[in-house]
Structure formats: C-alpha cells, structure tokens
Amino acid sequence: MDDWNKVKKEILKDPEVKKYYDEMEVEYRMIGDLIKLRKAEKINQEELAKKMGTTQSALSRFEAGGTNVSIDFLKRMAKALDKKLDIRFI
C-alpha cells in the first residue's frame, strides 16, 4: 500500500486531477463503505443484487464507480443489507 500512497501523492500534484479527486471523494468513500459492508455481511454481488431487485452487472458498475445511482437504489441496497440509509448535509 505504501507504493500506492506514493503514486497517489504524485498524481494529485496535478491540479486538474486533484480537483476531480476532491469532487469524487464522497462517492468513492460511500462506495468503499458499501463494499466493506457487503463483504462483512458475507454476501456477494449476485446475492445482493437479487435481494435489491437489480442485476449483478448494475451493482458491479456501481461498485466500480461507473454510474450515478438514485436514492432509491441506495434505499434498496440498505434494505437488502438490513441497514438504515442516512444521507446528510454537514
């Protein structure tokens, strides 16, 4: 992981990359948290997608950061994981 931190630090020296990275921070943090939660629950993408009423490929795109999802999608994910969704402005 140390190598990645060095590479990341170097990449973020570019102001355009840094701006984009900062803009995407919330999304990537949320995606990372949801992946950790899914794995902690010992449920794979296919199982979670089925519980959510979506496809594994849609869930995969979400986890890869390749799509913007609706609040409804997040609600269905929370329900499928037996969790509460809490979205706030701070």
C-alpha positions, -999 to 999 in steps of 0.1 A, spaced: 0 0 0 30 23 6 37 23 -32 1 33 -39 3 62 -15 34 74 -32 18 71 -67 -14 88 -54 6 117 -39 24 122 -72 -8 120 -93 -26 145 -70 1 171 -77 -18 178 -110 -44 205 -101 -70 191 -125 -66 156 -112 -68 169 -76 -99 189 -83 -116 158 -98 -104 136 -69 -118 161 -44 -152 163 -62 -155 125 -62 -144 119 -26 -179 115 -13 -189 89 -39 -158 69 -36 -159 69 2 -196 57 1 -188 30 -25 -159 18 -3 -180 17 28 -208 -3 10 -183 -28 -4 -168 -33 31 -203 -37 45 -213 -62 18 -182 -83 24 -187 -81 62 -222 -95 57 -206 -123 36 -228 -116 6 -216 -115 -30 -227 -91 -57 -251 -116 -73 -269 -123 -40 -272 -86 -30 -284 -77 -65 -311 -103 -63 -322 -90 -29 -323 -55 -43 -343 -64 -74 -315 -54 -98 -288 -71 -118 -253 -81 -107 -239 -60 -136 -257 -29 -123 -243 -35 -88 -208 -41 -103 -210 -8 -122 -219 10 -90 -191 -6 -70 -166 4 -98 -178 40 -97 -190 38 -132 -225 50 -127 -246 76 -108 -272 59 -87 -305 71 -74 -315 75 -38 -340 46 -45 -311 24 -55 -293 32 -22 -325 26 -2 -330 -8 -18 -293 -16 -10 -298 -6 26 -329 -26 29 -313 -57 13 -284 -54 38 -308 -48 67 -294 -13 73 -308 22 75 -298 48 49 -289 82 64 -280 110 40 -270 143 55 -256 177 46 -230 188 71 
